[in-house]
Amino acid sequence: MAGDPASPPGPTHSPRPCPICRRPSSARNHPFCTPRCADVDLHRWLVGSYAVAAEEEDAPSEDDEAGSTG
């Protein structure tokens, strides 16, 4: 029944293209179109082609670790 809260929602994947080859993504391999594209993406993460930007924090000094309030 349409509008019934117990009925499952519509498609769960977005209409965006595959991030590797730009073909339409498939629900089974979302967000990729095929397992091959998913494997290509995994390989890129594993070899370091992708990186998450982060700011390095300064190492805490001995005073900071001791809880000194100054």
HELIX and SHEET records of a PDB file:
HELIX    1   1 PRO A   35  VAL A   47  1                                  13    
HELIX    2   2 GLU A   62  ALA A   66  1                                   5    
END                                                                             
